[in-house]
Amino acid sequence: MLHRVVLKPERMLSVLPQVDEGLFVIRCPLLKKTYQVILYKYNEDYFLLRNPYLVHLLLDKSKLQLSNSYLLGLIEQAMEANHYQMTTKEWVTLDLNTLRYQSEVEIEMFSFGE
């Protein structure tokens, strides 16, 4: 079953070490552009997925009925097509600590469970 939770940056900082596999959609309007990231965490590895369709799909509130298999399939397609960039826990922490000072941060966590 796919679990969807809305988080603040402070909460994500505390949740992230406890998650073995999860997908995080982070969006925040900034002065000149919108910061928009899809972060996939698998064990100790962090990947920034580069798939605009996935961002649109995950931020669309009417698509609450996504299944584990469908979402994992989209992640797998992005990885196979090399539409990702590896990142580190330190960079993720830096971004979240910076975003804590923004007022309109949207973070949605998708975790995969039975």
Number of C-alpha atoms within 10 A of each C-alpha: 11 16 15 16 10 13 17 16 21 13 13 17 16 10 12 17 12 9 15 13 17 19 25 23 21 22 19 17 14 13 7 6 8 10 13 16 18 23 22 22 21 13 12 11 13 21 18 21 22 17 16 12 9 17 17 11 14 22 16 10 9 9 10 13 8 15 13 16 12 10 18 13 12 14 19 13 13 16 16 10 9 11 15 19 12 11 15 13 14 9 11 16 16 12 12 19 14 11 21 14 10 12 10 13 20 17 22 20 22 20 18 19 10 6
